[in-house]
Amino acid sequence: MKNILSIGHNELRLFMKSRTALLWLFVLPLAFVALMARFSFGDGRSSNRFPPVLIENADTGFLGNVFIDTLSAQGLWRIDPEKDTKNKPIRTIRVPADFTTRVLARQPSNVELVPVPGSEDAQGDALVIEARLVRALVALNSHLLETSRQGTQWPPDEQALRTALTRPALVALDSKFAGRDPVPSGVGFSLPGNLVYFLTMNLLIFGAATVAATRRSGVLRRLLTLPVRRGELIAGQLYGLWLLGAVQIAFLLLIGKLVFHLNLGANTPGVVLVLLVYAWVAAAIGILIGSLLDSHDRIVGVCVLASILMAALGGCWFPMELVPDVLRTAGHCVPTAWALDALHRLISFGGSLGDVLRPLSVLAAFGAAATAAASRWFRV
């Protein structure tokens, strides 16, 4: 085990010293994630959007605060521009200064919905805000009517109104996609897809090129003159590539959380497990290619072609839900499709680890087969 760890850690150290490796591990995947999230499939919240809104409450009475709480209950994302500088509001809701006075006097009061400069492209989010504003106004009027019908002295005080607000609703609406899952979109699609694609390409190229180069230079033969068994040498190479994949996984998931606000929630352990298993699969395939080929140019060509083909068939660049059944079946002949099935189930569809046991098992089978083949044809 000590030999395996030493070989793997040394391989990772050599990889991280290469500027080209850093470019392909961190810079390019990040650029692709941002580009595809912005221009390809929306913002990733199409199934349950929470557009940011700024609320300006000029009312000094209690009804203004109650109305703001009602807005929050309807799913509006209230932001503070002084504390939240990363998110820009789509619309501004203005509560007038005489809101409480006019409502309690049974006079109409106008709540304004004002566009924010620069939000012209967010018409879909604007409609969501408008709909939830109307629902909040209807809810507030309903609770005012409810308190008056129950014999409470008019005008109602704040306590009576808040009691009505906290009372369970007699009718609830449960909305969800009928018959199928929503199509993954935004960063929820682009980050898993590009992470799987670049894991595939990097581990195939770096793994195959390293094995072939160390064999040509005689390093592998010299290592076997030391107290290192052939199996330990293969396992060490595999472990080093797996560590390289783990570094890329950790970086992109962290950036996805902090920069792109990808919400993994309780599914984070499942997402990490799927990606680590897939990194094993890609690393084993890379060692297999390096064991079969010698020429550097041929290795790079084969690895690039294989990774592009696996990415295209597996759905790294477009949702598999959009392709015909025959292409979906063909895509599941490669491990990328199974990895993305599991990732989308966890990230976009809210599944649990138990929901991805089947794709995880298939990925493990791919990894075991590729490892066995790489061990069989490994040359020094």
N, C-alpha and C positions, 0 to 999 in steps of 0.2 A: 504493500500500500504506500509506503514511503517513496518508493521509486515512481509510482504513478503520480503522486501529488507533486513531486519535484519536477517531473517532466512537464506536467500540465501547467504549473505556475511559471516555469521558464518560458513555455510557449506563449502564455498570455503576456508576459513581460516583453517579449520580442514583438508581438503584435502591436502592443500599445506604444512602442517606440516609433512606429511607422506613421508618418504624416498622411500617407495615402489611406491607411487603415482608419485613422481618426476621421478623415473626410467621409468615407463610406459608412462608418459606424454611427456617426452623430450628425454631421452637417446635412448630407443629402437626404437621409430619412426625414429629418425635421422639416426640410423645405418641401418635400413631397406631401407630408401630412398637412401642412398649412395650405398648400395649393389646392389639394383635392377637397379639403374641408370647406374652403372658401368658394370654389367654383363648380364643384361637381354635384354634390348631393345635399345642399342646404346646410342648416346649422345643427342637425342632429337632434332637434327637439320637436320634430313635426308631430309626434304622437301625443305630446303633452307639453305645450310650450309655456314658458314663463318669461315673457318679455319684460325687461326692466322699465320701470315708470317712476317719475319724480312727482311727489305730492306736495303741493303748497297749500297749507292749511292756515288761512287768515282768520278763521273763526275762533273766538275765545270761549264759546260755550261748550257744553259737554257733547252736543250732537256731532260736532266736527270730529272729535276723537273717536266717538262710537262709529261714525261713518268710515273713518280710516281703518278701524279694526274690521269692519264689514268688508272693505276692499281686500284686506289681507286674507280673510276667510274665503274669498272668491278666487284666490290664486294669483293675485297681482304681486309681482316682485318689486317691492319698494326699495329704492336705493338712496343712499345719502351721498351726494356728490362730493362732500368734503372728506368723507372717509373712504368711499369707493371710487377711486380714480380710474380703474381699469374698465368698468362697464358704463356705457353711455346710455341714458334713458331714451326710449323711443317716443314717448309722449309725456306731457305734464298735465296732471289733474289739479285744478285750482278750486278750492273750497272757499266761497265768499265769506267776508267778515261777518255778515248778518245771517249766516246759515241757520244757526240755532234759533235766533229771534224770529225769523220769518216762518220756519217750519212749525215752531210751537204756536205761532199765531195763525197757523193754517193758511199761510200765504205761499205762493210758489217761490222757489229759490233755484237759481241756475248754477249748476256745477259745470265748469269749463273743461273741455278736453282739447289741449293745445299741442300742435305738432312741434317737435324739437328740430331746429335747423340741422341738416345733414342726415335726417332719418327718412328721406324720400324713398329709399329702396326697401324699407321695411314695412311695406303695406300689409303683409300678412300678419305681422306682429301688432300693427296698429288696429286691425280688425279684432284681434284677440283682446286687446286692452279695452276697446270700445264695448265689446260684448260683455266682458266681466264688469265694466263700470255700470252698464245697464242692469245687470243681475244684482249688483250691490245696491243700487238705488231701489230696485223692486224689493229686495230683502229688507232694507231699512224701512220703507213704507209699510211693508207687511207687518213688521214687528211693532211699528207705531200703531197700526190698526188693531193688532192683537192685544196690546196693553189697554187700549181704550175700550175694547169689547169686554174685557175681563172685569170691568168696573173700576179700574184704577183711575184715580183723579186726573183729569186732563188739566194742564199738560203733564205727561209722565215725567218722573225724575230719572236720573241716570241709572240708579240701582234697578228700578223696575224694567227699564229698557235692556240693560245688560243681562238681567235674568231671562228675559225673553230670547235674547241672542244665544244664550248657552243651552236653551232647552232643545232636546233632540228633535230633528225634523221628522214630520209624519210621513213625508215622501222623499225618497232619495233617488238620484239618477246615477247609474253605473254605466259609463260609456267605455267601449273597448272595440278593437278591430274584430270584425266578424269573419270567422272561418280561417283566418291566417294571421301570421305575425306581420307587423309593419316592416317595410323595407328599411334596412339600416341606412343611416344618412349622416352627413356632417362628419365631425371628428369621431363619432362613434363608429363610422364606417372606415374613414381614411386612416386612422391610427392603427387599428388591428391589421388592416389590409397591407399597409406599407411596412409595418413591423414584421409581418410574416414574409413579405417579399424580400426585404433587405436581410433578414435573418437567413433566408434561403440562399440569396446570392453571395453574401459575405462568407458564410460558413462553407459553402461549396467551393468558392474560389480560394479563400485562404487555406482551407483544409487540404484541398487537392494540390495546390501549388506548393505548400509547405512540405507535404509528404514526398512529392516528386523531387523538389529541390534538395532536401536532406538525403534522399536516396542517391541522387546524382553526385552530390559532394562527398559521399561516403560516410556521413555523420551517423546514419542508421547502423551501418556495419560496425563502426567504432563503438557505438553505444552497447552493442551486443557483446563486445569483448569485456565489458564491465559486468558486475553481478546484476544484470537486468535481463529478465526473461522476455521472450517475444511477445507474450500476452500483455506484460506490463508496459512494453513499448507502445503497443496499439492502444491500450487503455489510457496511457498518458497523453498520447496525441488526441484522443477523443475527449478527454477531460479538459485539455487546454482549449479546444474549440468550444466546448460547452460553456466554459467560463467566459469566453469571448462573447458568446450569445447572451449569457446572463447579464453581462455589463451593458450591452445594447438594450436589453429588455428593461433593466432598471432605469436607464437614462430616459428612454422614450415614455415609459409609464409615468415617471416623475414629471417630465415636461408636459405630458398630457393632462396630469392632475393640476399642476400649478399654472400653466400657461393657457391651455385650451379648455380647462375646467371640465375635463371628462370625469363623469361621476361613476366610479366603480362600486362605491358603497361596500356592502357586505360581501360582494363577489370578488374582491381583490385577490384573496388566496386562490380561488379557482382560476382566475385569469393568469396569475403567475405560474400555477402548476401546468396549465395547458401550454404556455409559451416555453417553459423549461423542457417539457417533454418533446415539443416540436424542435427545440434547439438540439436535443439529442439526435433526433431523426436527421436533421440537416447536416450535423457534424459527421454522422456515420456515412451519409451519402458522399460528402466531400472526401473523406478518407478513402472510400471505395473508388472514386474517380481517380484520385491521386495514385492509388495502387495499380490501376489498369493502364494509365497513360504516363508518358514521360515528357513530351514536349510541352514547354510552358505555354506557347501560343495555342496549341491544341487544347490544353487544359482550360485556359481562359475562355476560348470559344465554346467548348462543350458546356462549361459551367454557366456562362451567360445565357446560352440558348436554353439549357435545362431550367434555369430559374425563371426566365421569361415565360416559357411554356407552362411551367407549374403555376406561376402567378396568374396567367391568363385563364387556364382551365379551372383553377381553384377559386377564382372570384376575388383576387386581391385588388382588382381595378374596377370592378362593377359588381353589384349585388347578384348573387346566384338566383335570387327570386325573380330576376328579370329575364332569364334565359330559358329556352325551351327545355323540356324534360330530358331530351337526349343529350344535350350539352351538360345538364346538371349531373346526369349519370356518368358521363365521361370525366367530368371534373373530379368526381369522387374516386377516380382511379389514382389520384396523386394525393399526397398527404396535406397539401395546402388547403384543400377544400374541407377536410375534416378539422383542421386547426381553426379555420374561420367559422365553421359551423358551431364549434364550441365557444369561441370568443363572442360571436354575435348573440348566441343564446344567453351568455352571462352578462354582456354589456348592454345590448340593445333590447333584449326581450325579458330581462329580469329573472333569468333562470338561476337555479342553484347548482351546486356541484353534482348533485345526483342526476340532474338533467343532462350532463355532458359525459357521463360514464361511457357511453357507447363510442363517441368520437375519441375520447381519451384511450379507450382500449384499442381502437384501430390505429391510432398514432403509435401506441406502444408496440403493436405488431409490426408496423413499418420500421420502427427503430430497431427492434430485435432482428428483423430480416436484414436490414442494411448493415448492422453491426456484424452479424454472422458472415455476410458476403465480404465485408471489408477484411475481416480476420482471415477468411479463406484465401483471398487473393493478395494479401499484404506482402509486398516484396521489399527486401533490404538491399 
